[in-house]
Protein backbone atom coordinates (compact mmCIF):
# COMPACT_ATOMS: atom_id res chain seq x y z
CA UNK A 1 0.00 0.00 0.00
CA UNK A 2 1.46 3.34 -1.02
CA UNK A 3 0.65 6.04 1.53
CA UNK A 4 3.32 8.62 0.74
CA UNK A 5 4.94 9.75 -2.46
CA UNK A 6 8.25 8.18 -3.43
CA UNK A 7 10.63 11.11 -3.99
CA UNK A 8 12.85 9.01 -6.22
CA UNK A 9 9.95 8.68 -8.68
CA UNK A 10 8.14 11.95 -8.09
CA UNK A 11 8.38 14.33 -11.01
CA UNK A 12 10.95 17.01 -10.04
CA UNK A 13 8.89 19.85 -11.44
CA UNK A 14 5.76 21.83 -10.88
CA UNK A 15 2.55 19.87 -11.41
CA UNK A 16 0.39 20.78 -14.39
CA UNK A 17 -0.88 24.20 -13.41
CA UNK A 18 -2.87 27.19 -14.52
CA UNK A 19 -0.44 30.06 -13.84
CA UNK A 20 -2.05 33.17 -12.43
CA UNK A 21 -1.11 36.72 -11.75
CA UNK A 22 -2.92 39.18 -9.55
CA UNK A 23 -5.71 40.12 -9.91
CA UNK A 24 -6.95 36.64 -10.66
CA UNK A 25 -10.42 35.92 -12.00
CA UNK A 26 -13.94 36.61 -10.91
CA UNK A 27 -14.77 34.46 -7.84
CA UNK A 28 -17.10 32.27 -9.88
CA UNK A 29 -14.46 31.61 -12.55
CA UNK A 30 -11.75 30.96 -9.96
CA UNK A 31 -13.85 28.36 -8.18
CA UNK A 32 -15.09 26.78 -11.40
CA UNK A 33 -11.47 26.20 -12.39
CA UNK A 34 -10.72 24.68 -9.00
CA UNK A 35 -13.75 22.37 -9.26
CA UNK A 36 -12.72 21.08 -12.66
CA UNK A 37 -9.30 20.11 -11.33
CA UNK A 38 -7.08 23.06 -12.24
CA UNK A 39 -4.07 23.59 -9.98
CA UNK A 40 -3.51 27.33 -9.79
CA UNK A 41 -0.11 28.82 -8.94
CA UNK A 42 -0.32 32.38 -7.65
CA UNK A 43 2.85 34.48 -7.88
CA UNK A 44 3.59 38.06 -6.97
CA UNK A 45 0.99 38.58 -4.25
CA UNK A 46 2.38 41.10 -1.77
CA UNK A 47 -0.27 40.27 0.84
CA UNK A 48 0.80 36.64 0.81
CA UNK A 49 4.47 37.53 1.08
CA UNK A 50 3.58 39.36 4.29
CA UNK A 51 1.87 36.26 5.65
CA UNK A 52 4.91 34.10 4.89
CA UNK A 53 7.20 36.67 6.53
CA UNK A 54 4.93 36.58 9.60
CA UNK A 55 5.09 32.77 9.70
CA UNK A 56 8.89 32.72 9.40
CA UNK A 57 9.20 35.33 12.14
CA UNK A 58 7.04 33.28 14.52
CA UNK A 59 8.91 30.06 13.76
CA UNK A 60 12.37 31.58 14.08
CA UNK A 61 11.58 33.44 17.29
CA UNK A 62 10.15 30.30 18.90
CA UNK A 63 13.15 28.15 17.90
CA UNK A 64 15.94 30.66 18.44
CA UNK A 65 18.97 30.14 18.38
CA UNK A 66 18.56 27.09 16.14
CA UNK A 67 17.99 26.92 12.41
CA UNK A 68 14.33 25.80 12.11
CA UNK A 69 15.23 23.52 9.22
CA UNK A 70 17.71 21.56 11.38
CA UNK A 71 15.46 20.68 14.29
CA UNK A 72 16.48 17.03 14.34
CA UNK A 73 20.04 18.06 15.22
CA UNK A 74 18.92 19.68 18.48
CA UNK A 75 15.71 17.94 19.63
CA UNK A 76 14.59 14.38 20.03
CA UNK A 77 11.18 13.35 18.66
CA UNK A 78 9.31 14.10 21.88
CA UNK A 79 10.84 17.58 22.12
CA UNK A 80 10.02 18.24 18.47
CA UNK A 81 6.39 17.27 18.95
CA UNK A 82 5.97 19.47 22.02
CA UNK A 83 7.77 22.53 20.65
CA UNK A 84 6.31 22.35 17.16
CA UNK A 85 2.79 21.71 18.42
CA UNK A 86 3.06 24.87 20.51
CA UNK A 87 4.20 26.88 17.47
CA UNK A 88 1.30 25.54 15.41
CA UNK A 89 -1.21 26.56 18.08
CA UNK A 90 0.34 30.00 18.47
CA UNK A 91 0.31 30.66 14.73
CA UNK A 92 -3.25 29.41 14.24
CA UNK A 93 -4.64 31.41 17.17
CA UNK A 94 -2.86 34.70 16.47
CA UNK A 95 -5.16 37.53 15.41
CA UNK A 96 -2.38 38.77 13.13
CA UNK A 97 -2.34 35.46 11.26
CA UNK A 98 -6.06 35.68 10.54
CA UNK A 99 -5.80 39.36 9.58
CA UNK A 100 -3.00 38.66 7.11
CA UNK A 101 -4.87 35.71 5.59
CA UNK A 102 -7.98 37.88 5.23
CA UNK A 103 -5.81 40.39 3.34
CA UNK A 104 -4.74 37.57 1.00
CA UNK A 105 -8.33 36.53 0.32
CA UNK A 106 -9.29 40.14 -0.42
CA UNK A 107 -6.25 40.63 -2.67
CA UNK A 108 -7.41 37.62 -4.68
CA UNK A 109 -10.77 39.31 -5.25
CA UNK A 110 -12.70 37.00 -2.93
CA UNK A 111 -15.16 38.21 -0.29
CA UNK A 112 -14.16 37.19 3.28
CA UNK A 113 -17.82 37.49 4.30
CA UNK A 114 -18.66 34.55 1.97
CA UNK A 115 -15.60 32.42 2.73
CA UNK A 116 -15.37 29.85 5.52
CA UNK A 117 -11.87 28.83 6.55
CA UNK A 118 -10.28 25.86 8.28
CA UNK A 119 -7.39 26.22 10.72
CA UNK A 120 -4.42 28.26 9.45
CA UNK A 121 -1.64 25.74 9.80
CA UNK A 122 2.16 25.67 9.81
CA UNK A 123 3.22 22.12 8.97
CA UNK A 124 6.57 20.72 10.10
CA UNK A 125 7.95 17.58 8.51
CA UNK A 126 11.33 16.89 10.12
CA UNK A 127 14.10 14.93 8.43
CA UNK A 128 13.94 11.22 9.22
CA UNK A 129 16.53 8.58 8.40
CA UNK A 130 15.02 6.20 5.81
CA UNK A 131 15.51 3.07 7.94
CA UNK A 132 14.28 4.61 11.20
CA UNK A 133 10.80 3.86 12.54
CA UNK A 134 9.12 7.03 13.82
CA UNK A 135 5.93 7.81 15.65
CA UNK A 136 2.97 9.16 13.71
CA UNK A 137 2.25 12.24 15.80
CA UNK A 138 0.02 14.86 14.13
CA UNK A 139 2.54 17.66 14.80
CA UNK A 140 5.34 16.03 12.77
CA UNK A 141 4.00 13.11 10.70
CA UNK A 142 4.26 12.84 6.94
CA UNK A 143 0.68 13.08 5.71
CA UNK A 144 -0.57 9.91 4.04
CA UNK A 145 -2.09 9.72 0.56
CA UNK A 146 -5.70 10.94 0.58
CA UNK A 147 -8.33 13.23 -0.82
CA UNK A 148 -9.62 15.72 1.76
CA UNK A 149 -13.14 15.09 0.54
CA UNK A 150 -12.99 11.46 1.63
CA UNK A 151 -13.34 12.73 5.19
CA UNK A 152 -15.23 16.02 4.94
CA UNK A 153 -17.69 15.42 2.08
CA UNK A 154 -17.37 19.12 1.22
CA UNK A 155 -16.75 19.40 -2.51
CA UNK A 156 -16.89 23.21 -2.64
CA UNK A 157 -13.52 23.14 -0.86
CA UNK A 158 -10.30 24.80 -2.01
CA UNK A 159 -6.96 23.75 -0.56
CA UNK A 160 -4.16 26.32 -0.22
CA UNK A 161 -0.50 25.32 0.20
CA UNK A 162 2.83 27.15 0.18
CA UNK A 163 6.39 26.59 1.36
CA UNK A 164 7.66 28.85 4.13
CA UNK A 165 11.26 27.75 3.50
CA UNK A 166 12.61 26.36 0.20
CA UNK A 167 11.47 22.88 -0.82
CA UNK A 168 12.95 20.20 -3.07
CA UNK A 169 11.50 17.11 -4.75
CA UNK A 170 12.44 15.13 -1.63
CA UNK A 171 11.06 17.65 0.85
CA UNK A 172 7.61 18.79 -0.22
CA UNK A 173 4.04 17.74 -0.93
CA UNK A 174 3.07 15.61 -3.91
CA UNK A 175 -0.06 16.01 -6.02
CA UNK A 176 -1.59 13.30 -8.22
CA UNK A 177 -3.50 15.20 -10.93
CA UNK A 178 -3.54 12.14 -13.19
CA UNK A 179 -5.83 10.47 -10.62
CA UNK A 180 -8.37 13.33 -10.61
CA UNK A 181 -11.04 11.26 -12.39
CA UNK A 182 -9.87 7.80 -11.31
CA UNK A 183 -11.94 6.08 -8.59
CA UNK A 184 -9.61 4.75 -5.89
CA UNK A 185 -10.40 2.17 -3.20
CA UNK A 186 -10.42 3.81 0.21
CA UNK A 187 -11.79 3.64 3.76
CA UNK A 188 -14.11 6.66 3.55
CA UNK A 189 -17.27 4.53 3.90
CA UNK A 190 -16.18 3.53 7.41
CA UNK A 191 -14.64 6.84 8.49
CA UNK A 192 -16.43 8.29 11.52
CA UNK A 193 -15.76 12.03 11.39
CA UNK A 194 -18.17 12.67 14.25
CA UNK A 195 -16.17 10.39 16.55
CA UNK A 196 -12.86 11.92 15.44
CA UNK A 197 -14.04 15.46 16.23
CA UNK A 198 -15.55 14.37 19.55
CA UNK A 199 -12.19 12.91 20.61
CA UNK A 200 -10.42 16.07 19.47
CA UNK A 201 -12.76 18.29 21.49
CA UNK A 202 -12.33 16.14 24.59
CA UNK A 203 -8.57 15.66 24.44
CA UNK A 204 -7.23 18.31 22.08
CA UNK A 205 -5.95 17.92 18.52
CA UNK A 206 -3.18 15.55 19.61
CA UNK A 207 -5.77 13.11 20.99
CA UNK A 208 -6.29 11.97 17.40
CA UNK A 209 -3.30 10.36 15.68
CA UNK A 210 -2.12 11.43 12.24
CA UNK A 211 -3.44 8.24 10.65
CA UNK A 212 -6.78 8.40 12.46
CA UNK A 213 -7.77 11.85 11.25
CA UNK A 214 -8.19 10.97 7.55
CA UNK A 215 -9.45 8.00 5.50
CA UNK A 216 -6.84 5.99 3.64
CA UNK A 217 -6.16 4.35 0.32
CA UNK A 218 -6.66 0.58 0.45
CA UNK A 219 -5.17 -0.44 -2.88
CA UNK A 220 -2.06 0.16 -4.94
CA UNK A 221 -1.30 3.21 -7.07
CA UNK A 222 1.52 3.97 -9.47
CA UNK A 223 3.76 6.36 -7.54
CA UNK A 224 5.24 7.43 -10.85
CA UNK A 225 2.23 9.70 -11.35
CA UNK A 226 3.18 11.79 -8.31
CA UNK A 227 4.14 15.39 -8.99
CA UNK A 228 6.44 16.80 -6.32
CA UNK A 229 5.51 20.45 -5.84
CA UNK A 230 8.48 22.79 -6.21
CA UNK A 231 7.58 26.44 -5.89
CA UNK A 232 9.55 29.13 -4.02
CA UNK A 233 8.48 30.71 -0.73
CA UNK A 234 5.99 33.48 -1.44
CA UNK A 235 4.20 31.44 -4.13
CA UNK A 236 0.76 30.07 -3.25
CA UNK A 237 -0.92 26.96 -4.66
CA UNK A 238 -4.70 26.56 -4.87
CA UNK A 239 -6.32 23.22 -5.73
CA UNK A 240 -9.48 21.27 -5.04
CA UNK A 241 -9.83 19.24 -1.86
CA UNK A 242 -10.84 16.40 -4.20
CA UNK A 243 -7.29 16.18 -5.60
CA UNK A 244 -5.28 13.24 -4.30
CA UNK A 245 -2.16 14.39 -2.47
CA UNK A 246 0.38 13.24 0.11
CA UNK A 247 3.54 14.27 1.89
CA UNK A 248 6.82 13.16 0.32
CA UNK A 249 8.92 11.13 2.76
CA UNK A 250 11.60 13.56 3.95
CA UNK A 251 15.15 12.18 4.12
CA UNK A 252 16.90 15.34 2.91
CA UNK A 253 18.61 16.49 6.09
CA UNK A 254 16.33 19.52 6.48
CA UNK A 255 12.88 19.99 7.96
CA UNK A 256 10.10 20.90 5.54
CA UNK A 257 8.11 23.89 6.88
CA UNK A 258 5.01 24.93 4.96
CA UNK A 259 1.71 26.78 5.24
CA UNK A 260 -1.69 25.31 4.49
CA UNK A 261 -5.38 25.87 4.99
CA UNK A 262 -8.70 25.07 3.35
CA UNK A 263 -11.64 27.29 2.43
CA UNK A 264 -15.24 26.83 1.37
CA UNK A 265 -17.13 29.40 -0.68
CA UNK A 266 -20.51 29.36 1.05
CA UNK A 267 -22.48 30.43 -2.03
CA UNK A 268 -21.24 27.39 -3.94
CA UNK A 269 -21.97 25.04 -1.08
CA UNK A 270 -25.54 26.34 -0.85
CA UNK A 271 -25.94 26.04 -4.62
CA UNK A 272 -24.44 22.51 -4.54
CA UNK A 273 -21.62 23.51 -6.85
CA UNK A 274 -18.26 21.83 -6.38
CA UNK A 275 -15.83 19.20 -7.60
CA UNK A 276 -17.23 15.83 -8.67
CA UNK A 277 -17.36 13.03 -6.14
CA UNK A 278 -15.89 10.00 -7.88
CA UNK A 279 -14.94 7.75 -4.96
CA UNK A 280 -15.96 9.37 -1.65
CA UNK A 281 -18.41 7.40 0.50
CA UNK A 282 -18.17 9.42 3.72
CA UNK A 283 -21.21 8.83 5.95
CA UNK A 284 -20.63 12.20 7.64
CA UNK A 285 -20.08 15.73 6.39
CA UNK A 286 -18.08 18.13 8.55
CA UNK A 287 -19.07 21.79 8.02
CA UNK A 288 -18.06 22.47 11.62
CA UNK A 289 -14.39 22.24 10.63
CA UNK A 290 -14.75 25.69 9.08
CA UNK A 291 -15.43 29.18 10.44
CA UNK A 292 -16.48 32.28 8.57
CA UNK A 293 -13.39 34.32 7.87
CA UNK A 294 -15.05 37.68 8.48
CA UNK A 295 -16.55 37.06 11.92
CA UNK A 296 -15.45 33.62 13.14
CA UNK A 297 -18.92 32.05 13.19
CA UNK A 298 -18.89 28.27 12.68
CA UNK A 299 -19.99 27.35 9.19
CA UNK A 300 -22.50 24.87 10.57
CA UNK A 301 -24.19 27.70 12.52
CA UNK A 302 -24.51 29.70 9.28
CA UNK A 303 -26.00 26.66 7.56
CA UNK A 304 -28.29 25.82 10.49
CA UNK A 305 -26.95 22.30 11.04
CA UNK A 306 -24.79 20.37 13.50
CA UNK A 307 -21.01 20.43 13.41
CA UNK A 308 -21.12 17.01 11.78
CA UNK A 309 -24.17 15.78 9.91
CA UNK A 310 -25.10 12.44 8.43
CA UNK A 311 -24.75 12.72 4.68
CA UNK A 312 -27.88 10.68 4.14
CA UNK A 313 -29.88 13.35 5.98
CA UNK A 314 -28.10 16.46 4.65
CA UNK A 315 -29.23 17.91 1.31
CA UNK A 316 -25.90 19.69 0.77
CA UNK A 317 -23.87 16.46 0.83
CA UNK A 318 -22.37 15.40 -2.52
CA UNK A 319 -23.18 11.76 -3.33
CA UNK A 320 -20.71 9.58 -5.14
CA UNK A 321 -21.28 9.63 -8.88
CA UNK A 322 -22.87 6.55 -10.40
CA UNK A 323 -21.09 4.97 -13.38
Buried (B, 14 or more C-beta within 10 A) or exposed (E): EBBBBBBEBBBEEBBEBBEBEBEBBEBEEBBBBBBEBBBBBBBEBEBBBBBBBBBBEBBEEBBEEEBBBBBBEEBEBEEBBEBBBEBBBBBBEBEEBBEBBBBBBBBBBBBBEBBBBBBBBBBBBBBBEEEEEEEEBBBBBBBBBBBBBBBBBBBBBBBBBBBBBBBBBBBBBBBBBBBBEEEBEBBBEEBBBBEBBBBBEEEEBBBBEBEBBBBBBEEEBEBEBBBBBBBEBBBBBBBBBBBBBBBBBBBBEBBBBBBBBBBBBBBBBEEEBBBBBBBBBBBBBBBBBBBBBBEEEBBBBBBEBBBBBEBEEBEBBBEBEEE
